[in-house]
Amino acid sequence: PCPHSEETFERVDAGASATYPMQASALRKNGFVMIKEQPCKIVDMSTSKTGKHGHAKIHFIAINIFNGKKVEDLCPSTHNMNVPVATRKDYTLCDITADGFLEMMSEDGQTRSDLKLPEDAELSAQIKTGFEEGADQLLTVLGACGQEQVIAVRSAAAPK
């Protein structure tokens, strides 16, 4: 046997890219797009007419999905734009550590404690209040481009 046969691969994403190309004209409102290398959600878009020698251009208004900042971009409708591969997963909140990290458990029993309370003060307060009251809470974690963040909280319905 070959002495190098025991190769180990540390990659978890199986070589999947963080983004994929999509023609600008195929993008839709409430969809995701990369603008200035940041994953964003499209809140508005408008198409301008073609010029004398030009292409129709699409004006995007979007909000960064992690920090809520508004960004704009203009792109010819025939060009490709990158779209982030966004994942959404629900976790049950188990604990909030003293330094603000969330201890969560996925549906399959895997625990994680690598995410902090969200920067959104209102959402953080809602999570803390619910936790202090002893309510079972489901946290929705949105992930894109190697970043993850809690974006929503709802009470977990007690199983019957």
N, C-alpha and C positions, 0 to 999 in steps of 0.2 A: 504493500500500500504506500501511497504517496505521503511523505512526512508532513506535507502542508494540507492534508485533507480535513483537518479540524479547524476550518475557518469559522470565525464567529462574526456575525453581523449585528451591530448595535442599533441599527435603524429600526424604528418602530413603525414608521409610516409606509413601509414596503415600497419606498421609492416614489410614492405619490407626491405630486407637486402641490404647492400651497395655492396655486392659481391655475386657471385654464383660460384660453383665449375665447372671445365671443365677439361677433360683429356688433359694432355700436348700435346699429339699427334694430338689432334683435333684443337689446336690453329693455327691461320694463320697469315701471315705477314699483317701488317696494322690493326690487331685486337688489342684489349686491354687485358692487363694482370696485375695482382698485383705482383710487385717484390719488396722485402724488405718493404712490407706494403705500397707501393706507387702505384697509378694508372699510368700505362705506356702504350705506344703504341709500338707494336712490329715492328722494322725496319728490322731485319734480324733474321733468325733462321736456325740452321743446326743440323742434326741428326748424332750421332756417332754410329758405329756398336756395336752390343752386345759384351761383353767380354766373357771370358770363363764361368763365373758363373753369369754374370750380365744382366742387362736390357739395351736396347738402351737408350742413353741419348740425350736430346735435349738442345742445347746451344741457349739461347735467348739473343739478343741484342735489347734493347728497350730504349725509351726516355720518361722521366717523362712528363706527359701531362700538368703539371702546371708550372714546372720550366725549362723544356728543358734539364735536366741533363741526360747523358747517363748512363744506368745501364745494368748489365749483370747477367744472372742466368743460372744454369745448373740443369736440372731436369730429372729424369727417365721418359720415354715416357708414361708409364702406370700410373703414379701418377697424381693426380688431382692438378690443380693450380687454385687459385681464379681469377675470372675475374670481374673487376668493372662494376657496372651498370652505364653506361655513358649516360647522357642526353644532347641533343643539342637543343637550342631554340634561335630563332631570336627575337631581340627587336629593336624598333626604338629609336634612340638617341634623347632625348629631351633637355638635358642641361648637362654641365660639371660644377660642383661646384668649388669654389675657392680652396677647399682642395683636389681636384682630384677625387671626387666621380662622377659616371655617373648616370644621371637621365634618366631612360629608360621606354618605354611603350611596353607591349606585344601586340600581335594581338587582344586579347580580351579586351584591354583597361586597364589592370592592370598595375600600375606604380610601379617601384622599384628604390631605390637609395642606395642600400647596397653594390654595387661593385665599386672598384676603377679602375682607368685607369690601363691597363695591365702593368706588369713590363718590357715587351718587348718594348724597346725604339722606335724602328721603327714603331711598331703597334700603340703605344701611339701617336707618332707624326702624323701619318696618320689620326687618329681619331680627334686629335686637329685641324689639318689643314682643314680637311673637315668640321668640326663644325664651324670654324671661317669663312669659305667661304660660310656658310649657306646651305651646301648640306644636303639633307636627307640621313641619313646613317642607315643601318641595321647592328647591332652588333650581332655576333654569340657567345652565351654563352655556354661553355661546363661545365657540372657538373658531378662530380663523388666523391664518398666517403665523402659527406658532404662539399666539396669544389666546388666553382664555379669561373670561370674566363672567361673574354672576349678573344676569340682566333682568331677572324677574323672580318673584317669590309668590307662592300661593299655598294655601293650607292644604295639607294632604288629607284626603277623605279617608276616614278610618275604615279599614276593610271589615266587611260584615261577617 
